[in-house]
């Protein structure tokens, strides 16, 4: 007896968000690892999901004055300043810029010293680049702004983007690369990201990033905006609510926390757009990962950076030893 399969067809909104190569990468990753790369969740409606989440839960308010990441950056300011004291022209290169809130106070302090040359927002999401531009233009109308859509997992940051040749004395110029939002642990291939960042840097440059530290198997709290991504994927692929469920768990194979979509029936996802006509078959109780997060131990983080050709010159953890901010050089 032939099995009756349910068919899911992504709607037009889904295809509006992605280029043809991106759709093919989504299909290939679904086929090979049963995962939709998290980086694509920030495109289209996903940009608003992230911005709303950040503004609601992370931006300090009168009733919630503490933000771990901003606090770590504030406490690292003097060390960063000492590291760039001989550089008169500083470009802020914000990788995965999002809405730019994490660097707002830092830029304000550095700009008062007359050191900020320009702010470069880099993100895979055009929607978030628009949010970044609106915010930076409002906060710092006199700072030069530029933005570029880039996938740091697949590309280095080119000299054309950095455009340091506009400074007459390159020895007095430096880039500070930020990768904030505690998102290093979201990448499928962290080693590739670190390598691409290293290959984008010069001798004067710094890389500053944050991540959670600790034991991935000890899951606590929510999975951030994972459930919102699940709802967006479920709607955009037009899968009935009764045919899937949201699962959050520890993935021992990759030592990560994940948020998955579990299928309650046999399903075929039929991708049909322009020249693409491909199907991905999923069995009942199979899961696809929509959100992934990896916490580091400090020794593991040092090892990953060294393998990429980077070294930590300074790091700081929060009072609960749950988050780390690392400052790195080539």
Order of alpha helices (4+ residues) and beta strands (2+ residues): beta-alpha-alpha-alpha-alpha-beta-alpha-beta-alpha-beta-alpha-beta-alpha-beta-alpha-beta-beta-beta-beta-beta-alpha-beta-beta
